Amino acid sequence: MKRLTKSKYLKVVKRGREFAVYNSIVSGSLLIVDQEALELLEKFSVPTDPEVLSKQYPRVDIVLVIKQYLKANILIQENVDERERIKRDYIIHISNLKEGKSLRGLILEITKNCNFRCTYCFARELSLHGDRLKSSHMSVSIAKKAVGLFIENAIKNEQSEIEIGFMGGEPLMCRKVIREIVYLTTSLVHDKGHRMKIHYSITTNASLVNKEIANFLKEYNIRTSVSLDGPKELNDVCRVYPDGRGAFNDIIKGLKLLVAAGNEVTVLTTLTDKNFDLLNVGFVDFLISLGVKNWGLNLEDMKSMLNRDASGIIQKLIHLTGYALERNLNTAGMWFKPVFNMINQTKSYCKATEGAYISVEPDGKIFSCSRTAKPIGNIAHFNDLFISDKYRSMGSRVIGGLSECCGCEVEGQCLGGCVAINRPEGCRNSCGLTGYNKDACSFTKKIVRTILADGSLKLIE
C-alpha cells in the first residue's frame, strides 16, 4: 500500500469518550472514533506506510480502519492535492449545468393565492417585493408546457429519476391542474416506454383535503407535507384565515384524512418568536398519536432568531429532535443540514444551489427555488436557461464554487447555507444570488460544534 497522510482539512471534535472526525471540504466524511483509533490517525501526521503500524496496534484491525479513513477522505495518499481534485469535479459540474444534465426537479407554484394568512408566510412576503406575481393561478397550458419541456430535457439527458412538486400559495386550490399534470407526466414517460422513475410531492395546509383528494395523493404516491406549527394555542397564533380565525381544527381534519388513506405525511413546523418558548415534547407525542411518521422542524429565518441566545435555540432544537427520534418519529430540518451533509454524500446545501431544481410561477417565470425573489429565466425560452449567468450563478454554489467559504470549518457541508435566507442582512428580498450572512455563519458553526460534541445525542448515529 502507498504511503498515506491525514488530510490537512481534518477536524476533530471531542465527544465524551469518543471523537468526531471529518474532512471540512467534502461531504459524507464524518466518523465517530475512540481514543485508540484517533491515536492511530495521528501516526499519519507525516506520510506513513500503514503496514508498519500493524504491530503497534494489535487490537485494531488496521486494514479495516484504514479503509474507513480512506473512504471518508480522512486519510489520503501522499502528495494528493485535495483542492485540485475538487476543482476537477467543479469543472465537470459546470459543464453539466450548461448541458441541462444537472436538472432533475421541477417545482410548480401553481397558485399564488391561499385561503390562509399566516403571519410569517414567505410566499406572501415575496409577492410584495421583487419580481413575483401578487396573485394568480397557473393555467393548465402553462403547467403542461413547463412539464413537457422539463421531461424532454430529462429524457434527452437519460435521467433515471425526476421529481415534480406542487407548491403555492395553497396548491389544492388548483387541484384540477395537479390532476392534469400527473396524468400528463404518466403519458409522457411511462406510456412511451421510458423507465424514468417519477417522484411527486406537495406542500399543503391540508384544510381543503377531503377523502377524494387523500385517495388521489395515495394512488399516485404523492409525498405530502402539511404545515402545522404546534398545538391549537400555538398554531392559531400564526396560521390563521383572512378573518383572523385559527386554522388548527381544519388542518387536523385534513391531516387525519391523509393518514387514514395511507399517505405517509410529513408535518412541517416552523419555529418563530411566537411559538418558540412554548413548543414542547407534548407536541411530538400528539403527532405520533395522529399516525404521523415524519416531522420537519425549522426556524422561521436567521434574521429573527438571531436576536435570541444561540445556545438556547440550539439546545431546544436538539432536545425536540432527540426526543422525537427516540420515539421513531423521523425528524429533520434545514438547521441540521450541515451535519446531515457530513454524514451523507452531497455536493451542495440544497438541490436548487446545484442547479438540480427549478421553480416555475403561474406566468411561466423560472426561479431557482420558491423562496428566491428574482427570476432566472422563463419557460418561453427554456433552453436558454442552461447558458444563462443567473442559472449558473445559483447552480455553482457547490463544493469548490464558493470562494467566500474557503477555509471555513464546515466549508464542504454548509456551502453557504440557504441562499434565500442567509443573504447579506438576512433579507429574502435581496436581488443577488450570492452572498452570506456572517451572523448566520457563526450560528451554523455553533450548531455543528454542539451536535458533534454532545456525547449523549443520537442525531449523528
Secondary structure, 3 states (H helix, E strand, C coil): CCCEEECCCEEEEEECCEEEEEECCCCCCCEEECHHHHHHHHHHHCCECHHHHCCCCCCCCHHHHHHHHHHCCCEEECCCCHHHHHHHHHHHHHHHHHCCCCCCEEEEECECCCCCCCCCCHHHHHHCCCCCCCCCECCHHHHHHHHHHHHHHHHHCCCCEEEEEEECCCHHHHHHHHHHHHHHHHHHHHHHCCCCEEEEEEEECCCCCCHHHHHHHHHCCEEEEEECCCCHHHHHHHCECCCCCECHHHHHHHHHHHHHCCCCEEEEEEECCCCCCCCCHHHHHHHHHHCCCEEEEEECCHHHHCCCCHHHHHHHHHHHHHHHHHCCCEEECHHHHHHHHHHCCCCECCHHHHCCEEEECCCCEEECCCCCCCCCEEHHHHHHHHHCHHHHHHHCCECCCCHHHCCCCCHHHHCCCCCCCCCHHHCCCCCCCCCCCHHHHHHHHHHHHHHHHCCCCCCCC
